[in-house]
Amino acid sequence: MPEADNALYSRGKYRLEWDRKRDGSLRSPFLQIVWYDADAGRNRSKSTGTEDVAAAEEELDKIFLKRERGQAVCPTCGQATRKGGNYLVTDSIADYLVARANIDSISTVRARLAHVTNYLNDTDQLGITCEAIDENWIEDFREWAFEIPVVSPSGNVRERTPGTVEGSVRQLAAAINYSFSRHDTIFPAAFKPRKAKEVSKTPVYRSDVPELAAMFRYAMKPGKDGKPMNARGPLWRFLQISVITWCRPDAAYAFSTDPASRQWHSNMRVVDLNPKGRTQTRKYRPAVPVGERAADLLDASEGYFVGADSVKHSFSTMLDELGLPREGETGTKLIRRSMATLGRRRLGEEHFVQVERMLGHRKDSTSDLYAMFEPGFLGRALKVTNEIIDEIEKLAPGAFHRKDTGLRLIKGGVVA
């Protein structure tokens, strides 16, 4: 039974309601966005198309952001005016999440800002405005945040690190600055997040080839529960594409051999880690060459290669099983860091530029417009990658074979 209307969400003049008949029964199974139209002198409504309150709240946020933006204008010049020091931090966060809904890292953004919202709830500050957030307020937030442990989906508990806390501070600054750019607040963020190098300890642990091979052996065999090999298929494929391309975890999850994504160019033996339609960001995704063994693997794949949105849980279980260091030293980026270190050692400093290209740390320059860069120029990096793949194969036979080619891969899971 739907919850009482007075418990639902509202922003400004817009509110969520169930469309009920006189007898109390629902006229529509979907939540409605209702607002008063002063010009028409009556209420108007729009269906959210969902009965899920959280999803309906997002639809209301979109309506509010779209229709209320730019309403404050100067009657003389017609230019947008700033609304003054009354814009709520909660509204700023909601607007920012709507505006950034399609970015790759939105789940991380939501988690970081949810930590801020929890603080506002715990300290009874839901009515605080953006202009009131200063350095002193941020220091109080930091002190509170350090006391809140991080609980993983599997139930593991660890202390919150300065880097994790500062991630929330950095995201809050981005939200307030976004509101400032929209003329909703008078000032940009009145505090400065600490630099990553000041609060984060860069992991120094790297895996060698035998240890990488051990990871593949783990991913390839049935688990202790007797489940078949395919239960670890996404982890196995994540290891494969991470070694082949040296890519970031988010790029691994997004990689697809579907021709529509224009990422796998079989005839050129090139993987473009940036799918069609995605705008390059600060975390640049390069195009990289692959060898014949890897090409055979990709040619046998259909759709999303990893087939899951995340392998963090299975990767964490593997780390524990293999007895590898934790406490921030290892994680799904371990493969990328290890490949970069192995590549640097084998290529030598004189060819370090190829390492930078493979990692996406060196982007196309103006010169590339005249002398077009081609992934084939990364011949030495490709040779090193092929050598590592061959060495892993010797220690973990079948590591780069598709023994599960009978499966069709979809993002979020594997189906027969």
ABEGO torsion letter per residue (X at the ends): XBBBAAABBBBEABBBBBBBBAAGBBABABBBBBBBBAAAGBBBBBBAGBABAAAAAAAAAAAAAAAABGABBBAAAGBBBBAEBABBAAAAAAAAAAAAAABAAAAAAAAAAAAAAAAAAAAGAAABBAAABBAAAAAAAAAAAAABBBBBAAGBBBBBBAAAAAAAAAAAAAAAAAAAAAGABABBBABBBBBAAAABBBBABBBBAAAAAAAAAAAABBBAAGBBAAAAAAAAAAAAAAAAAGBBAAAAAABBABAAAGABBAAAGBBBABBBGBBBBABBBBBBBBBAAAAAAAAABBEBAAGBABAAAAAAAAAAAAGBBBGGABEAAAAAAAAAAAAAAAAEAAAAAAAAAAAGABBBBAAAAABBBBAAAAAAAAAAAAAAAAAAAAABBGAABBAAAABBBBBGEBBX
